[in-house]
Amino acid sequence: MTDRELLFVLALQHVPRIGDVGAKKLIAHCGSAEAVFKEQKQRLAKIDGIGVLRLNELKLDDHLKAAEAELEFIKANNIDCLYFESADYPDKLKHCIDGPILLFQTGTVQLKQRRIISIVGTRKITSSGMAFCEKLVEELEPFNPVIVSGFAYGTDITGHKAALKYGLQTIACLAHGLNQIYPKNHKKYMAEVEKNGGFLSDFWSTAVFDKNNFLKRNRIIAGLSEATIVIESAEKGGSLVTADIANTYNRDVFAVPGRTTDVMSIGCNNLIKQQKAHLLSTPLDVPYILNWDLETSVKPVQKQLFVDLDEQELLIFNYLKNQNKELLDVIALHCKLPIFKTAGLLLNMELKGIVRPLPGKCFELI
């Protein structure tokens, strides 16, 4: 796509009330985004689902100026733009009627001819939910899937970190522009994610951060994947919205069952009860139901069997071996290390798959 073509696609994306579905209809009718702005409004108004009121916003000068500024940001930050009609646009997302006309991407994302699954769930993931999520990714590792999630607290970041631990590509779908990261605490994982996957968003750098963005983002998580897996969820939650969207796309949905008295299992149990999801009792249910053939899986990097620890990391490791779990401050005290240094060492050990963080600044060995 040339800069001029991209400029007009950005301009069309910037038009309020048109949306992705409307934009695709307009482009299909006119042949290109640039041609949309040059076409007579009377003709455009005859397109099913468009209407005169929407077309009142189609003023080129207003949107071209904003598009020029966004294009400067894109080029200055080496952001890849994936147009919905181009060959590099994610295959599965092409089949979603409300898929973005334009996706923004950073990192080393490779989605062509890949098995792709989304892992979603509550931000308040329990220790058992975290353990199941990690076990799931570990047992799926021979099938070499791409792990997609939303980079949020709880289930999302657990899935991303498990993918990094087992050498799998992971994609973080963001509910804001690529000029920021949310939550800020997860900025420390960005480099590893970009090295082993990357970030996707359809939001501009000027987009106002809003909670409704997360619901819009969920259609990308569901659309990228052949299956969405819900680890834990309360009776209501964003992960259930993602599951519903996946069902509308005719994609498989899995849910991990739990006890009826567990608050964070109500959502999953309801999905199963309402026949909106497969019951996921063991990780290998996924390749069985999706009919994955292990013989055709290609794993380019052999799983690392032993992890090298430096002297200070080994000190922390040996201390945690004798503890069920421990606070950051207590670990630092017993290992005679500054707290800031201990936090950095624990992060390195977390990325190596040796420790995992728990609520309240606690850590435990995996």
C-alpha positions as CSV (number, residue, x, y, z in Angstrom):
1,M,0.0,0.0,0.0
2,T,1.4,3.4,-1.0
3,D,1.5,6.3,1.4
4,R,-1.3,8.0,-0.6
5,E,-3.5,5.0,-0.4
6,L,-2.9,4.6,3.3
7,L,-3.6,8.3,3.8
8,F,-7.1,8.0,2.4
9,V,-7.8,4.8,4.3
10,L,-6.9,6.6,7.5
11,A,-9.1,9.5,6.5
12,L,-12.1,7.1,5.9
13,Q,-11.3,5.3,9.2
14,H,-11.5,8.7,10.9
15,V,-15.0,9.5,9.7
16,P,-17.5,9.1,12.7
17,R,-20.5,6.9,12.4
18,I,-19.2,5.0,9.3
19,G,-17.5,2.2,11.2
20,D,-15.7,-0.8,9.7
21,V,-18.8,-2.4,8.2
22,G,-19.9,0.8,6.5
23,A,-16.3,1.6,5.3
24,K,-16.1,-1.9,3.7
25,K,-19.4,-1.3,1.9
26,L,-18.2,2.1,0.6
27,I,-14.9,0.8,-0.6
28,A,-16.5,-2.2,-2.3
29,H,-18.9,0.2,-4.1
30,C,-16.2,2.8,-5.1
31,G,-13.1,0.6,-5.5
32,S,-10.9,2.5,-3.0
33,A,-11.0,4.8,0.0
34,E,-9.9,7.7,-2.1
35,A,-12.7,7.1,-4.6
36,V,-15.2,7.1,-1.7
37,F,-14.5,10.8,-1.0
38,K,-14.8,11.7,-4.7
39,E,-18.1,9.8,-5.3
40,Q,-21.4,11.8,-5.3
41,K,-23.2,11.5,-2.0
42,Q,-26.5,10.8,-3.7
43,R,-25.0,7.6,-5.1
44,L,-23.4,6.6,-1.8
45,A,-26.7,7.1,0.0
46,K,-28.3,4.3,-2.0
47,I,-25.9,1.8,-0.6
48,D,-27.7,-0.5,1.9
49,G,-27.0,0.5,5.5
50,I,-25.2,3.8,4.7
51,G,-27.8,6.6,4.5
52,V,-27.6,10.4,4.2
53,L,-27.0,11.1,7.9
54,R,-23.7,9.1,7.9
55,L,-22.6,10.7,4.7
56,N,-22.9,14.2,6.2
57,E,-19.7,13.5,8.1
58,L,-17.8,12.6,4.9
59,K,-15.9,15.8,4.5
60,L,-12.4,15.1,3.1
61,D,-10.5,18.2,4.4
62,D,-11.5,17.6,8.0
63,H,-10.4,13.9,8.0
64,L,-7.4,14.3,5.7
65,K,-5.7,16.7,8.1
66,A,-6.1,14.2,11.0
67,A,-4.9,11.3,8.7
68,E,-1.8,13.2,7.8
69,A,-0.8,13.7,11.4
70,E,-1.5,10.0,12.2
71,L,0.5,8.9,9.2
72,E,3.5,10.9,10.5
73,F,3.2,9.1,13.8
74,I,3.0,5.7,12.0
75,K,6.1,6.3,10.0
76,A,8.1,7.8,12.9
77,N,7.4,4.8,15.0
78,N,7.9,2.1,12.3
79,I,4.4,0.8,12.7
80,D,3.1,-1.7,10.2
81,C,-0.4,-1.1,8.8
82,L,-2.5,-4.1,7.7
83,Y,-5.3,-3.2,5.2
84,F,-8.2,-5.6,5.2
85,E,-7.8,-6.3,1.4
86,S,-4.1,-6.9,1.6
87,A,-2.3,-10.2,1.7
88,D,-0.7,-9.5,5.1
89,Y,-4.0,-9.0,6.8
90,P,-4.8,-11.8,9.3
91,D,-6.6,-14.6,7.3
92,K,-9.2,-15.4,10.0
93,L,-10.1,-11.8,10.7
94,K,-10.8,-11.2,7.0
95,H,-13.9,-13.4,7.4
96,C,-15.3,-11.2,10.2
97,I,-17.8,-8.6,8.9
98,D,-16.8,-6.1,11.5
99,G,-13.1,-6.7,11.4
100,P,-11.1,-3.5,11.2
101,I,-10.4,-2.0,7.8
102,L,-6.9,-1.2,9.1
103,L,-4.8,-2.8,11.8
104,F,-1.7,-1.3,13.4
105,Q,1.1,-3.6,14.3
106,T,4.5,-3.6,16.1
107,G,6.9,-6.5,16.7
108,T,7.6,-9.7,14.8
109,V,4.0,-11.0,14.2
110,Q,3.8,-14.0,11.9
111,L,0.2,-15.3,11.6
112,K,0.1,-16.9,8.1
113,Q,-0.7,-20.6,8.2
114,R,-0.5,-20.7,12.0
115,R,-2.7,-22.3,14.6
116,I,-4.0,-19.4,16.7
117,I,-5.9,-19.5,20.0
118,S,-7.1,-16.8,22.3
119,I,-6.8,-17.1,26.1
120,V,-9.1,-14.9,28.1
121,G,-10.6,-14.6,31.5
122,T,-10.9,-12.6,34.7
123,R,-8.4,-10.0,35.8
124,K,-8.8,-11.5,39.3
125,I,-7.4,-14.9,38.3
126,T,-7.0,-17.4,41.2
127,S,-3.9,-19.5,41.8
128,S,-5.6,-22.6,40.4
129,G,-6.7,-20.7,37.3
130,M,-3.2,-19.5,36.8
131,A,-1.8,-23.0,37.2
132,F,-4.3,-24.4,34.7
133,C,-3.5,-21.6,32.2
134,E,0.2,-22.4,32.4
135,K,-0.4,-26.1,32.2
136,L,-2.6,-25.5,29.1
137,V,0.2,-23.6,27.3
138,E,2.8,-26.1,28.3
139,E,0.9,-29.1,26.9
140,L,-0.1,-27.3,23.7
141,E,3.6,-26.3,23.1
142,P,4.3,-29.2,20.8
143,F,1.5,-28.0,18.5
144,N,3.2,-24.6,18.2
145,P,0.1,-22.4,18.5
146,V,0.1,-18.6,18.6
147,I,-1.3,-17.3,21.9
148,V,-3.5,-14.2,21.6
149,S,-4.8,-12.2,24.6
150,G,-5.4,-8.6,25.7
151,F,-2.3,-7.8,27.9
152,A,-4.5,-7.0,30.9
153,Y,-4.0,-8.1,34.5
154,G,-4.8,-11.7,35.5
155,T,-5.6,-14.2,32.8
156,D,-4.3,-12.2,29.9
157,I,-0.8,-11.6,31.2
158,T,-0.6,-15.2,32.6
159,G,-1.3,-16.5,29.0
160,H,1.3,-14.2,27.5
161,K,4.0,-15.1,30.0
162,A,3.3,-18.8,29.6
163,A,3.7,-18.4,25.9
164,L,7.1,-16.7,26.3
165,K,8.2,-19.3,28.8
166,Y,7.5,-22.2,26.3
167,G,8.9,-20.4,23.3
168,L,5.6,-19.7,21.6
169,Q,4.6,-16.6,19.6
170,T,2.2,-14.3,21.5
171,I,0.0,-11.4,20.3
172,A,-1.3,-8.7,22.6
173,C,-4.4,-6.9,21.3
174,L,-4.7,-3.4,22.8
175,A,-7.7,-1.2,23.6
176,H,-5.7,2.0,22.8
177,G,-3.2,3.4,20.4
178,L,0.4,2.0,20.1
179,N,1.7,5.2,21.7
180,Q,0.9,4.0,25.2
181,I,0.6,0.8,27.2
182,Y,-2.0,-0.2,29.7
183,P,-1.7,-1.3,32.4
184,K,1.6,0.6,32.9
185,N,2.9,-2.2,35.2
186,H,3.1,-4.5,32.1
187,K,5.5,-2.2,30.2
188,K,8.3,-4.5,31.5
189,Y,7.0,-7.3,29.3
190,M,6.8,-5.3,26.1
191,A,10.3,-6.1,24.8
192,E,9.9,-9.8,25.2
193,V,6.4,-9.8,23.6
194,E,7.7,-7.8,20.6
195,K,10.6,-10.1,20.2
196,N,8.3,-13.2,20.2
197,G,5.2,-11.8,18.6
198,G,3.9,-8.3,19.0
199,F,1.0,-5.9,19.5
200,L,-2.1,-5.2,17.4
201,S,-4.6,-2.4,17.7
202,D,-7.1,-0.6,15.5
203,F,-7.0,2.5,17.6
204,W,-5.2,5.7,16.6
205,S,-2.5,7.4,18.8
206,T,-5.0,10.2,19.4
207,A,-7.8,7.9,20.6
208,V,-9.3,8.8,24.0
209,F,-8.8,6.0,26.5
210,D,-12.3,4.6,27.3
211,K,-13.6,1.4,29.0
212,N,-15.8,0.8,25.9
213,N,-12.6,0.3,23.9
214,F,-12.0,-3.0,25.6
215,L,-15.3,-4.4,24.3
216,K,-14.4,-3.2,20.8
217,R,-10.9,-4.7,21.1
218,N,-12.5,-8.1,22.0
219,R,-13.7,-8.6,18.5
220,I,-10.1,-8.7,17.3
221,I,-9.1,-11.2,20.0
222,A,-12.0,-13.5,18.9
223,G,-11.6,-12.9,15.2
224,L,-7.9,-13.7,15.0
225,S,-8.3,-17.1,16.5
226,E,-9.8,-20.5,15.6
227,A,-10.7,-21.0,19.2
228,T,-11.2,-18.8,22.3
229,I,-10.5,-20.3,25.7
230,V,-12.1,-18.9,28.9
231,I,-10.0,-19.8,31.9
232,E,-12.1,-18.2,34.7
233,S,-14.9,-15.7,34.7
234,A,-17.4,-14.3,37.1
235,E,-21.1,-14.2,36.1
236,K,-20.4,-11.1,34.0
237,G,-17.2,-10.0,32.4
238,G,-15.4,-9.0,29.2
239,S,-14.2,-12.5,28.6
240,L,-17.8,-13.7,28.2
241,V,-18.3,-10.9,25.6
242,T,-15.3,-12.3,23.7
243,A,-16.8,-15.8,23.9
244,D,-20.1,-14.5,22.5
245,I,-18.3,-12.7,19.7
246,A,-16.3,-15.9,18.9
247,N,-19.6,-17.8,18.7
248,T,-21.1,-15.3,16.3
249,Y,-18.0,-15.9,14.1
250,N,-18.6,-19.6,14.2
251,R,-15.4,-20.2,16.1
252,D,-14.9,-22.9,18.8
253,V,-15.1,-21.7,22.4
254,F,-13.7,-23.6,25.4
255,A,-14.4,-23.0,29.1
256,V,-12.7,-24.4,32.2
257,P,-15.3,-25.7,34.6
258,G,-15.2,-25.1,38.3
259,R,-17.1,-25.6,41.5
260,T,-20.6,-24.1,41.6
261,T,-19.6,-22.2,44.8
262,D,-16.6,-20.5,43.1
263,V,-17.4,-17.0,42.1
264,M,-14.8,-17.0,39.3
265,S,-16.2,-20.2,37.8
266,I,-19.8,-19.0,37.4
267,G,-19.2,-17.5,33.9
268,C,-17.4,-20.6,32.6
269,N,-20.0,-23.0,34.1
270,N,-22.8,-21.0,32.5
271,L,-21.1,-21.1,29.0
272,I,-20.9,-24.9,29.3
273,K,-24.5,-25.2,30.6
274,Q,-25.8,-23.0,27.8
275,Q,-23.9,-25.0,25.3
276,K,-21.9,-22.0,24.2
277,A,-18.5,-23.6,25.0
278,H,-16.8,-27.0,25.0
279,L,-16.0,-28.3,28.5
280,L,-12.2,-28.0,28.9
281,S,-11.1,-30.5,31.6
282,T,-7.6,-31.2,30.3
283,P,-5.4,-29.2,27.9
284,L,-5.4,-32.0,25.3
285,D,-9.1,-31.5,24.8
286,V,-8.1,-28.5,22.6
287,P,-6.1,-30.3,19.9
288,Y,-8.6,-33.2,20.0
289,I,-11.7,-31.0,19.4
290,L,-9.8,-28.8,16.9
291,N,-8.5,-31.8,15.1
292,W,-4.9,-30.7,15.3
293,D,-2.4,-33.2,13.9
294,L,0.8,-33.2,15.9
295,E,2.8,-34.7,13.0
296,T,2.2,-31.6,10.9
297,S,3.3,-29.2,13.7
298,V,6.6,-27.4,13.2
299,K,8.4,-26.2,16.3
300,P,11.5,-24.2,15.2
301,V,13.0,-23.9,18.7
302,Q,13.7,-26.8,21.0
303,K,12.3,-26.4,24.4
304,Q,14.9,-25.3,26.9
305,L,15.5,-28.0,29.5
306,F,17.7,-26.1,31.9
307,V,17.8,-22.4,32.8
308,D,21.0,-20.6,33.8
309,L,20.7,-18.5,37.0
310,D,23.3,-16.0,38.1
311,E,24.5,-15.9,41.7
312,Q,21.8,-13.6,43.0
313,E,19.0,-15.3,41.2
314,L,20.2,-18.6,42.6
315,L,20.1,-17.1,46.1
316,I,16.5,-16.2,45.6
317,F,15.7,-19.5,44.1
318,N,17.2,-21.4,47.0
319,Y,15.3,-19.2,49.5
320,L,11.9,-19.7,47.8
321,K,12.5,-23.5,47.6
322,N,11.8,-23.6,51.4
323,Q,8.8,-21.2,51.3
324,N,5.3,-21.8,50.0
325,K,5.2,-18.1,48.9
326,E,6.8,-15.0,50.1
327,L,6.5,-11.2,50.0
328,L,9.0,-9.2,47.9
329,D,10.2,-7.2,50.9
330,V,10.8,-10.4,52.9
331,I,12.7,-12.0,50.0
332,A,14.9,-8.9,49.8
333,L,15.5,-9.0,53.5
334,H,16.4,-12.6,53.8
335,C,18.6,-12.5,50.7
336,K,20.2,-9.2,51.8
337,L,19.5,-7.4,48.6
338,P,18.0,-4.0,47.9
339,I,14.2,-4.2,47.2
340,F,14.6,-2.6,43.7
341,K,17.3,-5.1,42.8
342,T,15.2,-8.0,44.1
343,A,12.3,-6.8,42.0
344,G,14.4,-6.8,38.9
345,L,15.8,-10.2,39.6
346,L,12.4,-11.7,40.2
347,L,11.2,-10.2,36.9
348,N,14.1,-11.9,35.1
349,M,13.2,-15.2,36.8
350,E,9.6,-14.7,35.9
351,L,10.5,-14.4,32.2
352,K,12.6,-17.5,32.5
353,G,9.6,-19.4,33.8
354,I,11.0,-20.0,37.3
355,V,8.8,-17.9,39.5
356,R,5.3,-16.4,39.2
357,P,3.9,-13.3,40.9
358,L,0.9,-13.5,43.2
359,P,-1.5,-10.8,44.5
360,G,0.0,-8.6,47.2
361,K,3.5,-8.5,45.8
362,C,4.1,-12.2,46.7
363,F,6.1,-14.7,44.6
364,E,6.4,-18.4,44.4
365,L,8.4,-21.0,42.4
366,I,6.6,-22.6,39.5
